[in-house]
């Protein structure tokens, strides 16, 4: 786990601005936070180096690319396996969008996206075939109210 890296109020404002719209120019961000384009660029560069910013990416609407079905799959290991042993195999499955190690009755929680509900069965069979997986429980998403919300940082 990454150590807690502190950011100042200006960094928090830059992160919030870029989190809301990653395509904003450094000049636009600078105008919002009271810095020059060069100063914003330097701060972003330092946050990348420190690991505060992991990467720049895009957010694709899954429905526009045919991934209309979402489910959360809770995974219980068999007691002999550890989550870090199972996670690399789950990363290989294209339908698994996210994976979280969790506390409670289950050990892992995967967010799965497929074209149709019937495709979930094939994904579940792939998950259950992974050594160390004891059982799964699925929760089907009926509607997504929101997701991909930018982090709200203190001081921003």
N, C-alpha and C positions, 0 to 999 in steps of 0.2 A: 504494500500500500504506500502511496506517495505521501511524503511528509506534508503537513499543512504549510503552504507557501502563502505568506501574507502579500496582499496587494494594497496600494494606497487608493485614496478616493478617486484620483484621476484614472488609474488603471481600471478600477471598477466601472467607471463611466465609459471608458473605451470598450471594455468587454461587453457591457450592456448594449452599447450602440452596435457593435459588430455582431452580437448575438441576435439582435432583432433583424439586422440586415447585413449579412457578411459581404455584400457587394458594394457597400458604401465606400467611397474613396476616403483615403486618409485626410484629405483636405476637408471633406464634409464632417468627418468625425472630429477633426481638430477644431472646426468652427463651433461645434457643439460643446466641446470640453475646454476651449480656450487655449489651444496649443497650435503650433505650426504643423504643417504636413510632415516636416522632417522629424519633429519631436514625437508625433504619433507613430511614425514609422519606427523610430528607435525604441519606443516603449513596446510596441508589438513584437519587434525582433527580440527584445529581452524576455518578454513573456513566453515566446516560443522556446527560447534557450532554457528557461527555468521550468518548462513543462506546464505552465499555467494554461497556455493554449496548446491543445494536443494536435489539432490539424484544422484545416479549412475544408469544408465540404459543402455539398448541396443537399437539399431535402427534396426527395422525389415523392410526389403524391402516389401512393401505391395503387390506387384505383385506376389511374391513367395508364399504368403499365400492366394491368391485368391481375394484380394481386388484391383481390376483393375480399378475401376471407382472412380474419385474424383470430388467433387463439393464443392463450397463455397456457403453457404446458409445465406443470409442476413435476419435478423428477426426483425420485428417491433413489439414493444409491444403495447397494446391497450390504453396506457395512464394511466390506473389505476394500472398496474403492474410495478414493478421495475425489472431491469435486475437480481438483486440478488434473486428475487423470481422465475424467470424462469430458471436460470442457474443450480440449483440442479436437475431439471427434465431433462434437456438436458444432464447432466453428466451421467444419467442412461441409455441413449441410446447408445448401443455399437458402432453404426456407426459414432457417433460424436467424432472426434479425438481431436479437439481443439475448444475453444470458447473464443471470445474476445468481450468485451464491446467497442463499437465504437461511434464516433461522426459523425453526418451527418444524412442522410435520415433514416437510420436504426439504431437500438439500439445494436444489437448483430451480430457477424459474426462467423458462425460455419464452420469448415472444416469437411466434411463428406466423408467417404470412404465406398463403397459398392462393392459387386462382379461384378454387371452389372448396366448399366444405368437404366434399368427397376426397380431396387431395390430402386432407389432414391425416387420414388413415395411413397413407403411405409414409408420411413423415413420422408418425407414431411408431410404425413398424421399424423404421430406420433407427429411431432413438432407442427403442427397446432392444435392438440388436447390439447396441454398444456394450462392451464388457463393463460390468459394474453397475449397470442400470437395473434396479429391482422393479420399479413400477412408475407409472405416470398417471396424472390426472389432468384433464383438459378443461379449460374454461373458455367458452366461445364468446367472442366480442360481438354484440348486437349492433352497437353504434359507438363511434369514437367521438367524444365531445371535444377533446383537444389532445395534442401530443406535440412533441418537439418544442415545447415552450422554453425560451431562453432562461438561463439561470438568473435569478434576481439577487444581485450581490448587495451586501450591506455597503452603504456609502455611495451607491450609484445614484 
